[in-house]
């Protein structure tokens, strides 16, 4: 990425919002471009000066984080979202990811976790809190949207499933190459074929596909 990582903070609690701004301003290569108390303010700020990543609370007045994330996905797809919330219940995780969030952290996350999630999201990769990951693996699929594991395995080769699982685990192309003992160019080729086969445009959509179809790392 050329230039600093530009982050917009969204949280309805003034102390939390101001604390996050102060914290993020200590991160090397990171610039805070704004702070919003609700989703409508986020959309206005993004329209005026799009950041790279929005660090998003879920439960805010006027417009909540989930609906704001969905609007950003549809209207400003280049702007990535990392959720930072007190709540890590199954429905919150599921709704945020389906809306388009790339990362999901709880508010007890450390500075290193937040920095890693923001950088990963800016690169189109997913990072999630360990407890959030556990909840996803325990019950990502809702009764209204049953998993389609058989169909997914028919579409993807065994190696492609393996690569997709690692993508869903938040690994970069270089990390996947090291894990599988293959070249980065080969990883990129696998990912391009995966995107074409499952009909997605980016890593965020691929991660959501992996969770919906049970193709997550063991």
N, C-alpha and C positions, 0 to 999 in steps of 0.2 A: 504493500500500500504506500502510495506517495503522500508524504505529509503526515501530520498527527492523526490519531484515531479520534474522530469527533463524536462525542456522546451527549445525548439528551437524557436527563433524569426526569422520571415521572413518579411522583408519590404524593398522596394527599396530606401526609403528616409533615408539617413544616420542619420539625426537628430532624426527622429522618431524611427529608429531601435535602436540607442544608448540610447535614452530616455527610451524605453521599457525595454532594458536590465537593466538599472539602477533601474527602478521601480521594475521589477520582483525580482531583487536581494535583495530587502527589504522585500519580502514576506517570512514569516516563513515557513520552510520546503520546499522551492523551490530553485532549482539550474538551472541556465541558462547554457546550454551545448553548445550553439553556436548561431550565428547570420548570416543570409543569406540575400543577396540583390536580389535574383531571385530564381525561382523554380528549376533550374538545380542545383544551389548551395545547396538548401534544400535537394534534392535527394542524392547528394554526401555526405552530412553530415549525413543524416539518415543512409545511407549504411555503413558509417564508425562507427557510434555510435548512435544507435536509441534512441531518446528521448521518454518520455511518451506522450507529447503533443507538437504539432507545433502551435504557435500563428501566423496565416497566413494572410498576406495582399492579396487582390485579384488581383490588377492591378500592375503587375511587369513585367519588360522586360525579354526577353529570353524565360521564361516559366511563365505563369500567375498562380495565386493561385488556380483557378478551376482545370486546368489540372494537377497541382502538387498534389492537394488533391486526384484526381481520381487515380493517380499513386500510391500514398501512400496507398490508400484503397486496391488496387489490389496487391501491392508488400509487403507492411508492415502494415497489418491490425491491428496489436497491437498498432501502432502509431495513436493517435487521433489528430483531427484538430479542432481548434477554429479559426474562421475567425474574424479578427479585421480590419475593413475597413472604409474608408470615405463614401463608396457607400452602400445604403440600398434600391436600386430600386428592383422592383419585380423580374426581370430576374437574378440579381446578387444573391439574396437570394435563388431563386429556383435552379439555377445552382450549387451553393456551396453545398446545402443540397443534391442534387442528386449526386454530386461528392463524398459525404461522410463526409462532415463537421458535427460535432456534436453541435458546438456552433456558434453563429453569433452575433457579437457586432459591434457597430459603434465606431469611435475613440473618441467620447465624453463620452464613458463609464468610470466610476470611477474605482479606484483601487479595491474596494470591488467587483464590478461586474466582473472585469477581474479575480480576484482570485477565485471567485465562479465558473465561467465558466471553468477555467482550471481544478479545482478540480473535477467538475462534469464530464467533458469530460474524465478525467483519469479513472473515475468509469463507463464509458459507458453511461453517462446521457447527456441530451441535455439542454442547457441554451441559451436563446435568448433575445436580447434587446427588450423592450416593443414595440418599433416602428416596429421592424422587425417582431415580432409576429403579430402585427396588419396587416401588409402587407401580411403576409402569409395567415392569415384567410380571407383577402379580395380577394385574387386571386392566390392561390398556383398553381392551375391546369391550364395548358396551353391548347389552342384549340386543339393541336395535341395529348394531352393525357387527355381526358375527365375523370372526376371523376367516380368512380364505387361504389357509396355509397350503393346501394341496394345489390350488391354482397358482400361487406364487412360486412354488417349487417347480411346477411344470413350465413356467415362463423363464425362469433363471437357471443357468447351469450351476453345478455344485460350487465352482470357484466363484461365480458371481454372487451366490448367496453368502459365501464366506466374506467377500469384499464388502457387500452391503451391510453385513453384521458389524464389521469394523467401522464402516462409515457411521452407522447408527451409534456406535460407541464413542464417537467424537474424534477418531484418529485422523490425522492428516494423511495425504498421499504418501509422504515420506515414511511415516510411522507404519502405514499399512504395508509398504514395500519391505520394510525391515521385518515386520511380523511374519510375512509370507515368503520372504527370501526371493523376491522378484524385483524388477526394476520399477522406478517411478513411472516411466512411460507405459509399462504394462498395466500398472494400476490405473492410470488415466484411461487407457483403452477399455479396461474392464468397466470403469465407472461410466464412460460414455455409452457403452452397450447396455448397461443396466438402465440408465436414464431412458434410452430409446425403447427398451423392452417394456418398462413399467409405465411409460408415458409421463415422466416428470421432467422439470426444467432445471432443478438445482438440488444441492445436497439437502436443503431443508425439506423439500417435498419427498426426497428419497428416505430421509429419516422417518418421516411420518408414515410412509408406505411400510417401512420395516416394522414399525411398532404395530400398525394395523394388521399385518400379516404374520406376526409372531417371529419375524426374522431378526431377532436381537441377539447380541452376544450372550453366550451362556455364562 
